[in-house]
Amino acid sequence: MFALTSANERGPLTAAVARGRVASGRMTARTLAGLQAAGRIVLGGGLVAAPSLLAGGWVGSVADKPGGRALATGLGARDLAIAAGTLAALRNGHGARPWVRAGMLADAADVVATLRARDGLPPVAVPAVAVLAGGSVALGAYLHRELR
């Protein structure tokens, strides 16, 4: 029965999809790269500002020790630098691909390091890093292909 009705009879969203125009149609690779960079700013800034708090869910109580805070701060600064480079390249209209590759490498290293240390990490660490960092690697692969 649904297939027999016109797109306009099914509502504005369905009509827009049928015409090939949806809100997400404006989500370009450049927009996605900017959003990924914004996420890096949030996470990286949090790790720099409150390393024990944010890194605790990832590495556990070691995040409360000076060495753990130092590593978390460094990782946060890494993400801030990648985000700044990505945003600058996007603003200039070229050169974002090397920054996307740097982010992919960093995120892949986070996944590998987490898997290697999984037996000593909090239970939430592996699935959280797999989703966040692994998803970021997948997004980066798409962006690397699409950005020019």
C-alpha positions as CSV (number, residue, x, y, z in Angstrom):
1,M,0.0,0.0,0.0
2,F,2.8,2.4,0.9
3,A,4.4,2.1,-2.5
4,L,1.2,3.2,-4.2
5,T,1.1,6.7,-2.6
6,S,3.1,9.6,-3.9
7,A,6.1,11.0,-2.1
8,N,4.1,14.2,-1.3
9,E,1.3,12.2,0.4
10,R,3.8,10.6,2.8
11,G,5.1,13.9,4.3
12,P,7.7,16.5,3.7
13,L,10.7,14.4,4.7
14,T,9.8,11.5,2.4
15,A,9.1,14.0,-0.4
16,A,12.5,15.5,0.1
17,V,14.2,12.1,0.0
18,A,12.3,11.2,-3.1
19,R,13.6,14.4,-4.8
20,G,17.1,13.6,-3.6
21,R,17.3,16.5,-1.2
22,V,17.7,15.8,2.5
23,A,19.4,17.8,5.3
24,S,22.3,15.4,5.4
25,G,22.8,16.0,1.7
26,R,24.7,19.2,2.8
27,M,27.1,17.1,4.9
28,T,30.2,17.3,2.7
29,A,33.5,15.7,3.3
30,R,34.8,19.2,4.3
31,T,32.0,19.5,6.9
32,L,32.7,16.0,8.2
33,A,36.4,16.8,8.5
34,G,35.6,19.9,10.4
35,L,33.3,18.0,12.8
36,Q,36.0,15.4,13.3
37,A,38.4,18.1,14.1
38,A,35.9,19.6,16.6
39,G,35.7,16.3,18.3
40,R,39.5,16.2,18.6
41,I,39.4,19.6,20.2
42,V,36.8,18.5,22.7
43,L,38.6,15.3,23.6
44,G,42.1,16.7,23.4
45,G,41.3,19.8,25.3
46,G,39.7,17.6,28.0
47,L,42.7,15.4,28.3
48,V,45.0,18.5,28.6
49,A,42.7,20.2,31.1
50,A,41.6,17.2,33.2
51,P,43.9,14.3,32.3
52,S,43.0,12.1,35.3
53,L,39.3,12.5,34.8
54,L,39.1,11.8,31.1
55,A,41.9,9.2,30.9
56,G,40.6,7.2,33.9
57,G,37.9,5.5,31.9
58,W,40.6,4.4,29.4
59,V,43.6,3.4,31.5
60,G,42.1,3.2,35.0
61,S,43.8,4.3,38.2
62,V,47.1,4.9,36.4
63,A,45.5,8.1,35.1
64,D,45.8,9.5,38.7
65,K,49.5,9.0,38.8
66,P,52.0,11.7,37.5
67,G,53.1,9.5,34.6
68,G,49.5,8.7,33.6
69,R,48.6,12.4,33.7
70,A,51.7,13.2,31.6
71,L,50.8,10.7,28.9
72,A,47.2,11.8,28.8
73,T,48.2,15.4,28.5
74,G,50.5,14.5,25.7
75,L,47.8,12.6,23.9
76,G,45.4,15.5,24.3
77,A,48.0,17.9,22.9
78,R,48.5,15.5,19.9
79,D,44.8,15.6,19.2
80,L,44.7,19.4,19.5
81,A,47.6,19.7,17.1
82,I,45.9,17.4,14.5
83,A,42.7,19.4,14.9
84,A,44.4,22.7,14.4
85,G,46.2,21.5,11.3
86,T,43.1,20.0,9.9
87,L,41.1,23.2,10.4
88,A,43.8,25.4,9.0
89,A,44.0,23.2,5.9
90,L,40.2,23.3,5.5
91,R,40.2,27.1,5.9
92,N,42.9,27.4,3.2
93,G,41.0,25.1,0.9
94,H,43.7,22.5,0.5
95,G,46.2,20.3,2.4
96,A,43.7,18.5,4.7
97,R,44.6,15.0,3.6
98,P,48.0,14.8,5.4
99,W,46.3,15.9,8.6
100,V,43.5,13.3,8.1
101,R,46.2,10.7,7.6
102,A,48.0,11.8,10.8
103,G,44.7,11.5,12.7
104,M,44.1,8.0,11.3
105,L,47.6,6.9,12.3
106,A,47.1,8.3,15.8
107,D,43.7,6.7,16.2
108,A,44.8,3.4,14.9
109,A,47.7,3.5,17.4
110,D,45.2,4.1,20.2
111,V,43.2,1.1,19.1
112,V,46.3,-1.2,18.9
113,A,47.7,0.0,22.2
114,T,44.3,-0.5,23.9
115,L,44.0,-4.0,22.5
116,R,47.5,-4.9,23.6
117,A,46.9,-3.7,27.1
118,R,43.2,-4.9,27.4
119,D,43.8,-7.3,30.3
120,G,44.9,-4.4,32.5
121,L,42.3,-1.9,31.5
122,P,38.8,-1.1,32.8
123,P,36.1,-3.1,31.1
124,V,34.7,-0.1,29.2
125,A,38.0,0.8,27.7
126,V,38.2,-1.7,24.8
127,P,34.6,-1.1,23.5
128,A,34.8,2.6,24.0
129,V,38.2,3.0,22.2
130,A,37.1,0.6,19.4
131,V,34.0,2.7,18.7
132,L,35.6,6.1,19.1
133,A,39.0,5.7,17.7
134,G,38.1,2.9,15.3
135,G,35.1,4.9,14.0
136,S,37.5,7.9,13.6
137,V,39.8,5.7,11.5
138,A,36.9,4.6,9.3
139,L,35.8,8.2,8.9
140,G,39.3,9.3,8.2
141,A,39.6,6.7,5.4
142,Y,36.4,8.1,3.8
143,L,37.7,11.7,4.2
144,H,41.1,10.9,2.8
145,R,39.4,9.5,-0.3
146,E,36.9,12.4,-0.7
147,L,39.0,15.5,0.2
148,R,41.1,17.2,-2.4
